[in-house]
Amino acid sequence: MKGLKIVVLAKQVPDTRNVGKDAMKADGTVNRAALPAIFNPEDLNALEQALRLKDTIEGTTVHVLTMGPGRAAEIIREAMYRGADGGYLLSDRAFAGSDTLATSYALSCALRNLEYDLIVCGRQAIDGDTAQVGPQVAEKLALPQVTYAEEIQGCDGKIVTIKRRLERGIEVVTCPMPCVVTVNGSAAPCRPRNARFVMKYKNAKGTQEAQDANEDYFALVNERPYLKLTEWSVNDIQSNPEDLGLSGSPTKVKNIENVVFQAKEAKVLSGTDAELDAMMKELITNHTIG
């Protein structure tokens, strides 16, 4: 079987564990500059599934496709540190403020310029928790899709076998390729960075980052072409600007509220059998458990 061409859809997201009063802008979009940026957790699970296929099927390549500002190139490097072969960054002011509909449109336009046998992404991003982008991309590209994947168990180049984790159990399904697979957070965690890859790719940059670097960087890229990360604008993906960004986003976030739960009372137990027995009876009586 020939090697697969796998594209992993990934997103650099604000760390929602540190949401504060400056998390939102006046126009209802997330103030990403006010929050630390991280690799979306479930996209890392998806990356690991792609890398496992690369490990088992000779000639397979894995590339990351992401959309964001110039600094989003960092997650492409993070993927390369773990074994990915490269990536593509969609970066243009016209993409700013995109909801899931506009985001999936931009990604699908970019994917039409790429060759792929399999598209893999996380189930959802922690900044929106919608789980909509993967399925919307599949719909726009007229591809079959498998959601809630926990493990890609096998692939013969035409059919992929996937274990799904559902609310009441698991199921194993097959799907013709090419297809879109969204991966749960319950899937295997992504492997750590490889020190050799870190040394090789630490200077890889997108166009915007390269422009901010000194002149010696361009000489370095000519010597080592793998350090140049592909960066595309709106014009590069042949898209309709009206369907991108705020103009293409019917969803608007009006506000965000940080809720902190505080206990009204607390009990400290010493751990004796009598105390534990009494606590269990109390919890059962007030229907906290049972």
N, C-alpha and C positions, 0 to 999 in steps of 0.2 A: 504494500500500500504506500502511495506517495505521501509525503509530509503534508500536514494540514496548515492552512493559513487561519490563524485565530486572532480576532480583534477583541480586546477587553475594553468595555466602556467603563471609565472610572471618573471620579469627581473629587476635586479638592474642596473640602467643606469646612465651614467654621466649626470650631469645637463647641458644641452646644452645651457642654458641661460648664462653660464659663460665660453664660449669657448675662449681660448686665443692662443697665439703663440705656446705654448707647448702641444697643444691638440693632436697632432699626433706624432707617433714614426716614425723612419726612414723606418721601414718595411711596413708602410701604415696602421697600426692598431691604434686604439684609445689609447692614453695614459691616462688610467683611473685613475692613481694615481695623475694626475694633475687636476682632476675635482672632485667636490663633487659628492657623489653617492646618488641617490634617488630611491624610488619605482616608476617604470614606471607608469605614470598617468592613462593610459587606462587599465592597469592591475588592478588598484584599482577599476575602474568601474566594471570590470569583477568579482573581488572578492565580491563586494556588491551584484551582481546578485546571486552568489553562496550562500552567507550568507542568502539572502532572501528565497531561497529554503530550506535552513536548518531551518529557522524560521518556515516555514509552513509545512514541511514534517518531521514528527517525526522519529528519528533514522538516519537522514542524517548526513554524515561527509564531511568535506571540508579540503583538504590537498593542499598545495602549492608545485609545482615542479619548481625549478629554476636551472640555471647553471651559475657558476661564481667562483671567488676566495673565500677563506674562509670567507671574510667579507660579502659576499652575503647572509649569514645566517641571516643577519639583517632584510631582507624583510620577511623571514619566521616568525621571531619574531613579526614584524609589523602586519602580517596577523593574528597571534595568539592573539595579543592584541585586535583585532577587532572581534574575534570569530572563527577563523579557528582552526582546531583540531591538526595540525602539518604540517610537510613538509619534502621535500627531496631536498638535495643540491647535484648537480653534480659538482664536483670540482676536477680537474686534470690538470696538465700543458699541457697535450695532447689536451685539449679543447681550449686552447688559440688561438686567431686569427680566430675563427670560423665565417663564414658568415652565411646567413640564411639557406643555404643548409646543412652545417655541423651542425648547431645548431638544426635544425628540425630533423636531423638524430639521434643526441644524445638524444634529448627529446623523440623521438619515441621509441628508444631502452629502455630507462628508463620506459616508459609507459607500455611496454610489460611485465614488472615485477610487475605491479600494477593492482589492480582491479578498474574499474571505470564504471560508468553509463553515466557520462557527463564530457567532458573536456571543460573548459572555459578559454579564454584568452582575453587580450586587442587586439584591431584591429591592432595596430602597436606600436613600441617602438620609443621614441623620439630621440634615437641616430642613427637610420637608416631610419625610416619612410618608410619602404618597405611594410609593411602589408603582408608579405610572410610566416612567421613562422607558424602561425595557419593553413592556408590552406595546407602548405607542410606537417605538422604533420598529418592532416586528410588524405592526399593522401598516406603517407607512412604506415598508419595504416588501409587503406581501409575503412575509416569511412565517413558517410555523414557529410556535414558541412553547417552551416548557418553563413553568414557574415553580418556585419553592424547591429548587434543586438543592440537594445536600451532597450529592456525589455524582460525578460523571464516571460511570463504571466501565464504559468501553466505547469504542468507535472503530468502524471498519472503512471509514471514508465516505460511506453513503448513509449509514444509519448510526445514530448515537443512542446509547443506553444510559438512562439517568434514574437515580434514586431520588424520589421526592419526599420531603418531610411535611406531612400535613397535620392538622390539629388533632386528629384521632388515630394517627398511625403513619405508616409509610407505604409507598407504592413504587414499583419499578416500571418505567415506560420506555418506549422507543420512539424516535422521531427522525424523519428524513432530514438530510442536510441539503443546503445550508439552513440554519435555524438560529433562533435567539434563545439563550438559556439565562434565567435569573437565579442567583444563588443566595441561599439563606445564610444568616449568621451562624447557624448551627453546623455549617460545613467545616471542614478542616481549616485551622488557621493558616495564614500564609507563612511560608518559610522565612527565616531571618535573612538579612543581607549577607551576601557573599563578599568577603573582604577583597578578593581578586577583582570582582565586578565593580566594587566601590572605587578602587584605584583606577580602573579603566575608564569609568564613565563619570567620575565626579566633576569633570569640567564640561560635560555635555550641556549645551544651552540652546534655547529657542532664539528666534530672531530678536525679540525685544531684549532679552538678557544679553545677547551678543552685542547689541548696540550700546549697552551700558558698560560692557567690558572694555578693556584697553585694546589698542590696535594689534597687540601681539596675539590676541585670541583668534583673529581671522587667519593669521599665518598658521596657527595651531590646527584650525579646522581643515585647511588645505592639506596639511600633513596627515591628519587623522579625520577623515570624513564622517566617521561614526559619532563624532562629538557634536554634529549639527542635528538638532531636533527639528523636524518639519513643523512649521507654523503656518496655518492657513487663516485668511481673512474671509469676509463675506463673499468677496468676488471670486476667491479661489474655489469655493464649493458650489458655484452656480445656484445661488439661493435667491429667494425673493425677500428683500429687506422688510417688506410689510409684514411678513410672517415671523419675524425675528424680534427679540428684545421685548420691550414694553408694548410696542404696537401689536405684536403677535401673541400677547399673553392676556387672555381673558381673566385669569386669576390674579387678584391683587390682595396682598397681605396688609390689613389695616393697622394692626398693632400686635405686640407680643408681650406677654406677661410672665414674669418669673415668679413661680409659686414655690414657697418653702413650707413644707409640712413640719409642724412642731407638735410634740407630744404634750397633752394636757396633764398627764400623770405618769409616773413610772414606778415600777416595783423592782427591788433588788433582792435576788434570792441567793442564799448561801449554797444551795445545791443539794440539800438533804432530800431524802426520798419523800418525807412527809410534805415538804414544801412543793416539790415537783408534782406530787399527787394532787395536792390542793389546787395548784395552778391549772392542771389539766382539767379537773372537774369544773373549775370556774369558766374556762374557755369553752368547754362543751355546753355548759348551762346557758351562756350568753350567745351561743351559736357562732363564736369566732372560728371554731373548728368543728368538724363533725357534721 
